[in-house]
């Protein structure tokens, strides 16, 4: 598949590795940075096509918001593990769940840009629950070549994804240029998607970056673990639960 990922915001929170590891299938382990796992909430505009079909208005152009973390497989490669991926096209949900076995969800979504301010919104329709996001960021100056820190490179330079096929863990290569990153300021964040994925409540402001986008080629998933694994279901939540309204920042 060929994608364009545009008008993209990275929101990253550090969390305890154990809280993420318990949600991963056997065969994958948390890829930590300085003993911290990272959870990303990533909204953007998606354009998708399967060659030789061109990008088609409405059908193949739509917003997406995903909840993700970073892992290593037993094959030694680093990649992305998606907890959920919300899009507003039911056909895309069905296709991605069937072809890549990724946990896509059907949602009502919006993406708007006015000058330097970008806003994203999502409310899940299926399957289950009404996990939602409302995000507003202000886009700042571009990072110069070589200016990205080791952590910023760790969070954004990922050239593959892991998924769980019926026959085991698989890896799909993801090819694209390095993200052209811009600094960004969080204006507003209200979300319940991270908690809905079974992850613990996150505290403090996230690390925020914006990118105008890149073109992406995604290869077919290939098995790296032939044993049949089961995606771990979130267990009972402990401690204070997140309110339905999520969190607000101004």
Backbone bond lengths (Angstrom), bond angles and torsions (degrees), N, CA, C in turn:
res aa  C-N    CA-C-N  psi(-1)  N-CA   C-N-CA  omega(-1)  CA-C   N-CA-C  phi
1 X - - - 1.460 - - 1.523 109.77 -
2 X 1.322 114.97 150.75 1.459 121.54 173.83 1.523 108.33 -116.29
3 X 1.317 116.19 128.61 1.463 122.39 -179.25 1.521 109.51 -120.38
4 X 1.325 115.37 158.35 1.461 123.20 158.90 1.520 106.12 -119.91
5 X 1.329 117.00 124.55 1.469 122.08 175.56 1.521 106.40 -108.50
6 X 1.319 117.85 113.77 1.458 122.52 -171.60 1.526 111.34 -127.96
7 X 1.337 115.28 161.37 1.482 122.38 175.20 1.525 108.69 48.48
8 X 1.313 115.82 53.92 1.465 122.23 -169.79 1.524 111.10 -104.78
9 X 1.339 114.96 137.29 1.464 121.96 175.12 1.518 109.84 -120.12
10 X 1.330 115.88 129.36 1.464 122.22 171.85 1.526 108.45 -96.53
11 X 1.329 117.22 124.07 1.468 122.75 170.13 1.526 106.78 -118.33
12 X 1.322 117.53 113.97 1.462 121.17 -174.69 1.527 111.82 -119.44
13 X 1.333 115.35 133.99 1.461 122.46 176.39 1.526 109.98 -119.81
14 X 1.347 118.38 136.96 1.460 120.18 171.06 1.526 110.01 -79.68
15 X 1.331 116.55 140.96 1.464 122.11 177.46 1.521 108.81 -140.65
16 X 1.329 115.79 166.23 1.458 120.16 177.41 1.527 109.72 -66.82
17 X 1.336 118.41 133.09 1.466 120.06 -178.88 1.521 113.90 -56.22
18 X 1.343 117.77 -35.96 1.463 120.76 -177.68 1.528 111.52 -62.44
19 X 1.338 116.59 -33.38 1.466 120.42 -178.50 1.528 111.20 -68.16
20 X 1.319 116.71 -29.45 1.455 121.14 177.49 1.528 110.78 -85.69
21 X 1.329 116.85 -41.69 1.461 120.71 -175.81 1.524 112.03 -58.14
22 X 1.322 117.78 -36.06 1.471 119.99 -177.37 1.530 112.31 -66.57
23 X 1.338 117.46 -15.41 1.458 121.47 179.89 1.527 112.95 -98.30
24 X 1.326 117.33 -3.44 1.456 121.02 -178.42 1.521 110.80 -92.25
25 X 1.322 117.42 149.49 1.467 119.54 175.25 1.525 110.41 -73.56
26 X 1.310 115.73 159.15 1.461 120.59 175.20 1.526 108.60 -58.97
27 X 1.320 115.50 137.02 1.459 120.17 -178.20 1.514 113.60 106.85
28 X 1.337 117.13 -10.84 1.460 121.39 175.35 1.517 108.93 -124.47
29 X 1.332 115.55 144.21 1.456 120.11 175.72 1.525 109.98 -131.33
30 X 1.316 115.03 153.39 1.462 121.06 -179.99 1.525 110.13 -58.86
31 X 1.314 116.10 135.06 1.462 122.25 171.70 1.534 105.98 -96.59
32 X 1.325 117.19 100.00 1.465 121.96 -173.02 1.520 110.98 -93.94
33 X 1.318 114.60 153.77 1.465 121.69 173.19 1.525 107.05 -119.82
34 X 1.328 116.34 116.35 1.462 122.52 -176.93 1.531 110.98 50.10
35 X 1.337 114.15 49.20 1.468 123.25 174.37 1.521 113.95 67.63
36 X 1.324 117.91 18.75 1.468 120.95 176.70 1.527 109.00 -126.17
37 X 1.339 114.91 134.57 1.457 119.50 168.44 1.525 108.35 -80.39
38 X 1.322 116.29 160.55 1.461 120.55 179.53 1.516 109.39 -129.00
39 X 1.331 115.29 134.06 1.460 122.71 176.01 1.515 107.94 -111.80
40 X 1.328 116.37 128.86 1.450 121.47 -179.54 1.520 112.08 -108.94
41 X 1.319 115.77 137.16 1.464 123.22 169.16 1.524 105.00 -112.60
42 X 1.338 117.18 115.35 1.465 120.36 -165.70 1.536 110.13 -130.78
43 X 1.339 118.34 101.05 1.463 121.52 173.96 1.526 110.86 -95.96
44 X 1.343 116.11 147.22 1.463 119.72 -179.54 1.524 110.09 -168.05
45 X 1.317 116.27 177.96 1.460 123.47 173.84 1.522 108.84 -102.24
46 X 1.316 115.92 131.57 1.463 122.82 -175.88 1.522 110.53 -110.89
47 X 1.336 115.34 135.70 1.456 121.87 166.01 1.525 106.25 -124.23
48 X 1.324 117.48 131.30 1.456 120.26 -172.70 1.524 110.44 -137.84
49 X 1.330 115.82 140.04 1.459 119.69 174.15 1.524 109.76 -151.73
50 X 1.313 115.37 157.76 1.455 122.80 174.42 1.521 106.84 -114.13
51 X 1.352 119.22 114.08 1.464 120.26 -176.72 1.530 110.61 -55.16
52 X 1.337 117.77 141.76 1.471 128.05 7.27 1.526 113.59 -94.13
53 X 1.323 119.12 12.27 1.458 121.71 -177.68 1.526 108.80 -70.28
54 X 1.334 119.82 134.16 1.475 121.47 179.04 1.527 111.36 -78.24
55 X 1.340 116.18 171.70 1.452 120.44 170.09 1.532 108.73 -61.62
56 X 1.319 116.68 132.31 1.453 121.95 -178.95 1.525 109.72 -113.22
57 X 1.331 118.35 127.28 1.468 120.16 179.06 1.520 110.97 -55.25
58 X 1.319 116.09 145.58 1.466 126.01 -178.21 1.520 112.11 66.10
59 X 1.335 118.44 -58.69 1.449 120.41 -173.38 1.520 112.24 -62.60
60 X 1.348 117.16 -41.29 1.465 119.62 -173.69 1.523 112.82 -118.63
61 X 1.325 117.51 15.06 1.466 121.89 178.89 1.524 107.82 -129.66
62 X 1.342 116.59 116.94 1.464 119.50 -174.44 1.529 109.85 -167.16
63 X 1.339 118.21 164.99 1.467 120.97 176.32 1.537 111.16 -76.07
64 X 1.320 114.99 161.87 1.465 122.45 171.16 1.525 108.40 -145.58
65 X 1.314 116.79 147.88 1.464 122.45 168.82 1.520 107.70 -134.78
66 X 1.337 116.53 125.27 1.459 118.22 178.80 1.526 111.58 -122.59
67 X 1.330 114.21 154.51 1.463 123.28 172.42 1.518 105.96 -111.95
68 X 1.318 116.88 126.11 1.462 120.59 -169.04 1.520 110.70 -142.60
69 X 1.338 114.51 166.78 1.458 121.64 168.98 1.518 107.57 -145.25
70 X 1.336 116.83 -178.11 1.456 121.48 -173.04 1.520 109.27 -123.26
71 X 1.343 115.39 134.09 1.457 121.17 -168.50 1.522 110.79 -137.67
72 X 1.349 113.77 167.70 1.456 122.98 168.79 1.522 108.06 -122.88
73 X 1.341 115.66 142.48 1.452 120.45 175.53 1.512 111.03 -97.97
74 X 1.310 115.64 172.38 1.471 119.95 176.78 1.516 111.92 -67.09
75 X 1.332 115.81 -14.96 1.465 119.62 175.21 1.522 111.43 -81.37
76 X 1.348 117.69 -2.75 1.454 122.31 176.46 1.504 115.19 89.21
77 X 1.348 117.63 -6.63 1.455 119.24 -177.57 1.522 111.54 -84.65
78 X 1.341 114.31 148.17 1.456 121.52 174.49 1.519 109.36 -90.02
79 X 1.331 116.06 147.31 1.454 118.91 178.82 1.511 111.98 -164.10
80 X 1.320 114.38 -177.20 1.461 122.84 178.87 1.523 108.95 -99.45
81 X 1.326 116.50 140.33 1.455 122.31 169.78 1.521 107.80 -117.82
82 X 1.330 115.88 122.59 1.449 121.05 -178.37 1.527 110.75 -94.64
83 X 1.324 115.91 128.13 1.461 120.50 172.25 1.522 110.36 -82.85
84 X 1.325 117.56 -44.03 1.465 122.43 175.71 1.516 108.87 -151.18
85 X 1.352 115.33 154.77 1.463 122.50 174.72 1.525 106.42 -139.51
86 X 1.314 117.74 113.74 1.463 122.51 -177.08 1.519 110.59 -101.03
87 X 1.334 116.36 130.81 1.465 122.86 176.18 1.526 108.77 -140.20
88 X 1.346 117.68 159.99 1.462 120.07 -177.63 1.527 114.37 -95.05
89 X 1.325 118.89 10.98 1.461 121.98 -178.88 1.525 109.27 -114.44
90 X 1.329 117.02 111.42 1.455 121.19 -177.18 1.527 111.58 -63.02
91 X 1.329 117.84 -34.90 1.461 120.42 178.28 1.524 111.10 -63.13
92 X 1.340 117.19 -39.74 1.464 120.42 178.07 1.518 110.84 -66.28
93 X 1.332 117.18 -37.58 1.467 121.02 177.04 1.527 109.88 -59.67
94 X 1.327 116.43 -49.53 1.458 120.73 -178.11 1.528 111.70 -62.88
95 X 1.341 116.61 -42.61 1.466 120.10 -178.40 1.520 111.90 -65.57
96 X 1.339 117.36 -44.70 1.464 120.85 -177.30 1.528 111.24 -70.41
97 X 1.325 117.07 -37.26 1.467 119.46 177.08 1.528 110.73 -64.81
98 X 1.322 116.93 -35.85 1.454 120.21 -178.47 1.526 111.86 -77.80
99 X 1.340 117.76 -45.68 1.460 120.73 -172.90 1.523 113.23 -79.94
100 X 1.328 116.82 -41.50 1.466 120.55 -174.05 1.521 112.75 -114.26
101 X 1.344 117.45 -4.79 1.466 121.89 -179.53 1.521 111.15 56.30
102 X 1.314 116.78 34.98 1.458 121.52 177.33 1.529 109.77 -91.60
103 X 1.337 118.36 146.61 1.466 121.80 -173.56 1.531 112.99 -79.37
104 X 1.328 115.92 63.65 1.459 120.74 177.37 1.524 110.67 -73.02
105 X 1.336 115.36 146.30 1.459 122.76 -179.88 1.525 109.40 -129.29
106 X 1.305 115.72 149.97 1.458 122.56 178.96 1.521 109.02 -91.23
107 X 1.324 117.58 132.03 1.463 120.87 -173.60 1.523 111.01 -146.76
108 X 1.333 115.96 159.81 1.464 122.25 165.87 1.520 106.75 -88.89
109 X 1.347 117.44 130.62 1.454 119.47 -171.83 1.531 111.10 -141.75
110 X 1.328 114.33 158.09 1.464 120.96 175.02 1.521 108.69 -146.02
111 X 1.333 115.24 152.64 1.468 122.38 174.68 1.523 106.20 -146.40
112 X 1.329 116.52 124.64 1.464 121.44 -179.27 1.521 109.66 -135.49
113 X 1.321 115.17 145.57 1.464 120.00 175.34 1.520 109.36 -131.59
114 X 1.318 115.82 131.23 1.462 122.68 176.88 1.523 107.64 -133.30
115 X 1.315 116.35 102.66 1.461 120.24 -176.36 1.520 110.87 64.05
116 X 1.319 116.91 -125.06 1.464 121.34 -179.04 1.528 112.55 -89.40
117 X 1.325 118.10 0.96 1.460 121.49 -176.49 1.530 110.24 -104.07
118 X 1.334 116.09 130.41 1.460 122.33 179.66 1.523 108.25 -122.82
119 X 1.337 116.16 133.81 1.468 120.20 178.39 1.519 109.52 -125.88
120 X 1.329 114.35 142.37 1.460 122.44 179.67 1.529 108.15 -129.39
121 X 1.336 116.60 146.44 1.449 120.36 175.38 1.512 110.63 -146.54
122 X 1.338 116.37 146.55 1.460 120.17 -179.50 1.520 109.56 -154.62
123 X 1.338 116.31 139.61 1.461 122.95 171.88 1.522 107.90 -134.33
124 X 1.322 117.16 119.59 1.463 121.47 -174.91 1.526 111.33 -70.83
125 X 1.333 115.57 139.46 1.464 122.37 178.54 1.530 111.76 -107.90
126 X 1.350 116.53 -39.59 1.468 121.21 -177.41 1.523 108.27 -159.09
127 X 1.317 118.41 143.28 1.459 128.07 -0.93 1.521 111.97 -89.08
128 X 1.296 117.24 138.29 1.461 124.83 168.42 1.511 115.82 63.04
129 X 1.322 115.56 142.08 1.450 121.60 169.95 1.514 114.06 71.31
130 X 1.314 114.84 -176.90 1.468 121.08 179.98 1.523 109.17 -137.94
131 X 1.332 117.09 42.86 1.460 120.98 178.68 1.516 109.50 -53.93
132 X 1.342 115.98 140.54 1.457 118.60 -173.07 1.524 111.81 -145.28
133 X 1.331 114.28 164.48 1.461 121.01 173.39 1.520 108.95 -140.38
134 X 1.323 115.55 149.32 1.466 123.63 166.28 1.515 105.93 -140.93
135 X 1.322 115.98 113.37 1.462 121.95 -171.01 1.525 109.01 -130.48
136 X 1.327 116.84 133.68 1.459 121.92 173.55 1.525 107.92 -132.88
137 X 1.340 116.10 128.34 1.463 120.77 177.49 1.520 109.72 -130.07
138 X 1.320 114.81 154.17 1.454 122.10 172.81 1.518 108.42 -108.42
139 X 1.329 116.62 123.36 1.460 121.61 -175.76 1.517 109.80 -82.18
140 X 1.345 115.69 133.42 1.454 121.39 -178.49 1.514 112.77 -111.09
141 X 1.320 115.60 -151.82 1.465 122.15 -173.66 1.524 111.09 -75.30
142 X 1.328 114.88 155.81 1.458 121.25 179.16 1.519 110.80 -75.54
143 X 1.330 116.17 145.46 1.458 120.89 171.24 1.524 108.15 -77.43
144 X 1.299 116.33 131.13 1.459 120.84 178.70 1.527 109.90 -69.35
145 X 1.340 118.67 155.53 1.468 121.19 176.80 1.532 110.65 -54.04
146 X 1.313 115.60 129.57 1.454 120.52 -179.69 1.511 114.93 83.10
147 X 1.346 117.71 -1.22 1.459 120.53 -177.89 1.523 113.03 -83.33
148 X 1.339 117.73 -21.39 1.463 120.64 -178.30 1.522 110.38 -60.54
149 X 1.333 116.11 137.92 1.456 121.30 178.67 1.524 110.18 -75.60
150 X 1.326 115.67 170.51 1.458 120.37 177.73 1.528 110.53 -60.18
151 X 1.332 117.30 -40.05 1.461 120.72 178.26 1.521 111.06 -65.59
152 X 1.323 118.46 -45.08 1.465 121.43 179.69 1.526 111.16 -60.93
153 X 1.318 117.08 -38.57 1.462 120.61 176.10 1.526 110.33 -66.57
154 X 1.325 117.34 -43.22 1.469 122.85 179.26 1.532 110.80 -56.41
155 X 1.330 117.19 -41.90 1.460 121.45 -174.77 1.523 113.83 -78.62
156 X 1.305 118.41 -23.67 1.469 119.94 -172.20 1.524 114.21 -115.52
157 X 1.319 118.90 -21.49 1.465 121.21 -177.25 1.522 109.73 -91.65
158 X 1.323 116.17 78.65 1.463 122.58 -178.58 1.516 108.57 -123.20
159 X 1.321 115.84 123.19 1.458 120.24 -170.60 1.527 111.83 -112.70
160 X 1.306 116.96 28.37 1.460 119.80 177.46 1.512 110.88 -175.19
161 X 1.327 115.43 165.90 1.454 121.13 176.53 1.521 109.27 -134.85
162 X 1.319 114.49 150.74 1.459 121.37 173.32 1.522 109.43 -105.30
163 X 1.324 114.54 146.42 1.458 120.32 174.67 1.524 108.14 -144.88
164 X 1.320 115.53 171.74 1.454 120.91 -177.07 1.514 109.32 -117.62
165 X 1.333 115.47 102.06 1.446 120.93 176.13 1.529 109.73 -81.88
166 X 1.323 115.81 174.03 1.470 118.58 -179.28 1.525 111.55 -62.09
167 X 1.338 116.63 -29.79 1.469 120.24 -176.79 1.518 113.52 -95.64
168 X 1.336 118.29 0.06 1.455 119.77 177.19 1.520 112.61 141.87
169 X 1.345 115.08 -167.53 1.454 121.91 -178.01 1.526 110.02 -77.36
170 X 1.348 116.18 135.74 1.456 121.34 -179.86 1.524 109.47 -129.47
171 X 1.327 114.68 157.34 1.461 122.68 179.85 1.518 108.48 -123.57
172 X 1.348 116.57 134.04 1.464 121.74 175.57 1.523 108.72 -120.23
173 X 1.334 118.36 127.11 1.470 120.21 178.24 1.518 110.96 -71.44
174 X 1.331 115.55 144.70 1.458 122.71 178.77 1.527 107.08 -127.17
175 X 1.336 117.33 113.50 1.455 121.84 -175.52 1.525 110.18 -108.82
176 X 1.314 116.17 126.93 1.468 121.31 174.24 1.524 108.83 -164.56
177 X 1.319 118.21 161.93 1.467 120.05 175.20 1.527 109.90 -65.59
178 X 1.322 116.15 165.99 1.464 118.76 171.95 1.523 109.48 -59.54
179 X 1.334 114.69 142.01 1.454 119.32 179.48 1.533 110.65 -60.04
180 X 1.343 118.58 129.44 1.467 120.11 167.80 1.537 108.04 -77.93
181 X 1.315 116.96 100.91 1.461 121.61 -171.52 1.523 112.09 -91.23
182 X 1.314 114.72 146.47 1.464 123.08 172.13 1.521 108.45 -125.56
183 X 1.306 115.39 149.01 1.458 118.65 172.99 1.524 108.51 -69.75
184 X 1.328 116.63 154.21 1.463 120.50 179.39 1.516 108.95 -149.22
185 X 1.324 114.42 152.68 1.469 121.69 179.19 1.525 109.12 -116.07
186 X 1.329 115.78 129.94 1.457 120.57 178.99 1.524 109.56 -77.62
187 X 1.332 116.54 123.17 1.458 122.16 177.30 1.523 110.87 -96.32
188 X 1.334 116.02 -43.22 1.465 119.65 -177.67 1.522 109.41 -150.11
189 X 1.319 116.29 139.18 1.464 121.64 175.77 1.515 109.48 -145.15
190 X 1.324 115.49 117.74 1.456 122.59 170.79 1.521 106.55 -131.72
191 X 1.317 118.01 121.21 1.452 119.32 -175.28 1.523 111.26 -154.92
192 X 1.328 114.39 149.32 1.466 121.29 173.26 1.530 111.16 -128.48
193 X 1.328 118.10 7.93 1.468 121.34 -177.31 1.528 112.61 -69.11
194 X 1.337 116.85 -38.19 1.465 119.38 -178.38 1.521 109.98 -64.13
195 X 1.333 117.24 -47.18 1.457 120.23 177.71 1.520 112.49 -64.40
196 X 1.341 117.61 -36.45 1.461 120.93 179.75 1.524 111.84 -65.01
197 X 1.332 117.28 -23.66 1.456 121.25 177.72 1.523 112.43 -80.09
198 X 1.344 117.27 -1.52 1.451 121.21 -179.63 1.510 114.16 91.38
199 X 1.327 116.70 4.06 1.465 121.47 -179.94 1.523 110.34 -83.27
200 X 1.329 117.72 156.52 1.465 119.96 179.27 1.522 111.71 -71.58
201 X 1.313 115.73 161.15 1.458 120.29 175.43 1.525 109.64 -58.77
202 X 1.326 116.34 140.65 1.463 121.19 179.18 1.520 108.53 -103.79
203 X 1.315 115.69 145.13 1.466 121.43 -176.68 1.521 109.75 -117.92
204 X 1.330 114.72 152.49 1.457 119.88 176.65 1.511 112.63 79.46
205 X 1.325 114.99 171.43 1.460 120.87 179.71 1.524 110.57 -74.90
206 X 1.338 117.22 141.47 1.458 118.90 176.93 1.523 111.57 -75.84
207 X 1.324 115.33 163.59 1.458 122.23 169.02 1.523 106.85 -78.81
208 X 1.350 117.59 125.48 1.464 121.90 -170.29 1.530 110.50 -117.68
209 X 1.334 115.85 132.50 1.457 122.56 172.59 1.522 108.64 -139.51
210 X 1.315 115.59 154.09 1.460 121.99 177.33 1.519 108.39 -126.76
211 X 1.347 115.48 149.18 1.461 119.55 173.48 1.525 109.31 -140.61
212 X 1.342 117.08 138.30 1.464 119.10 174.37 1.515 112.37 -66.08
213 X 1.351 117.25 -25.09 1.455 118.91 172.75 1.511 114.82 130.61
214 X 1.349 114.11 171.46 1.468 122.95 178.20 1.528 108.18 -145.25
215 X 1.347 115.44 161.56 1.463 120.55 169.61 1.517 108.32 -93.94
216 X 1.331 116.31 140.67 1.463 122.27 -169.16 1.527 109.99 -130.56
217 X 1.320 115.60 140.15 1.466 121.90 170.52 1.520 107.81 -115.85
218 X 1.317 116.40 126.85 1.468 121.69 -178.41 1.522 108.58 -114.67
219 X 1.335 115.85 124.12 1.454 120.63 -178.86 1.524 112.44 -85.23
220 X 1.313 115.47 175.80 1.458 120.86 178.14 1.528 110.38 -72.42
221 X 1.331 117.42 143.33 1.461 119.25 176.19 1.526 111.21 -71.66
222 X 1.333 116.39 134.57 1.461 122.70 179.38 1.518 109.09 -119.65
223 X 1.319 115.94 137.85 1.455 120.03 -177.84 1.524 111.48 -63.71
224 X 1.330 115.96 134.53 1.461 121.86 170.22 1.515 110.49 -118.40
225 X 1.338 117.50 -15.22 1.466 123.54 176.93 1.516 107.53 -133.13
226 X 1.331 118.10 114.15 1.455 120.55 -174.99 1.523 113.54 -84.54
227 X 1.324 117.55 -17.22 1.458 119.16 178.32 1.516 109.46 -68.53
228 X 1.320 116.24 152.18 1.469 121.07 178.97 1.518 109.19 -83.86
229 X 1.328 116.41 115.34 1.453 121.62 179.04 1.519 109.34 -106.80
230 X 1.297 116.15 159.32 1.456 122.00 177.91 1.511 109.24 -117.34
231 X 1.342 116.14 129.23 1.459 120.25 175.47 1.515 108.36 -61.05
232 X 1.318 117.39 128.73 1.452 120.82 -178.01 1.517 110.90 -72.38
233 X 1.307 115.52 131.79 1.457 120.98 177.66 1.521 109.79 -80.55
234 X 1.340 117.63 143.25 1.463 118.85 175.37 1.518 110.87 -58.50
235 X 1.333 116.63 134.20 1.457 121.15 177.26 1.511 111.26 -84.03
236 X 1.334 117.29 -178.65 1.460 120.49 178.23 1.514 110.38 -58.91
237 X 1.325 115.77 137.52 1.451 121.06 177.67 1.512 109.77 -77.55
238 X 1.330 116.69 142.73 1.448 122.10 178.36 1.510 110.28 -115.33
239 X 1.304 115.47 153.46 1.455 119.94 176.98 1.506 111.02 80.02
240 X 1.310 116.00 -165.26 1.449 122.20 -175.32 1.517 109.88 -70.42
241 X 1.306 116.92 131.52 1.456 121.30 -178.70 1.517 110.18 -88.86
242 X 1.329 115.29 158.28 1.456 121.41 178.17 1.519 109.34 -74.59
243 X 1.312 117.74 137.79 1.457 121.19 177.21 1.518 108.90 -70.09
244 X 1.364 117.12 153.11 1.472 118.68 -178.53 1.508 112.49 -57.62
245 X 1.320 117.98 -26.88 1.471 119.84 -178.52 1.518 112.66 -78.37
246 X 1.343 116.17 -7.78 1.457 119.02 -179.49 1.509 111.68 72.25
247 X 1.335 116.69 -142.26 1.446 121.77 -178.31 1.508 109.10 -124.00
248 X 1.303 116.12 151.58 1.469 121.70 179.25 1.524 109.25 -126.35
249 X 1.316 114.92 138.58 1.466 119.61 173.53 1.503 108.21 -130.76
250 X 1.319 115.37 143.47 1.460 121.70 171.83 1.523 108.92 -135.32
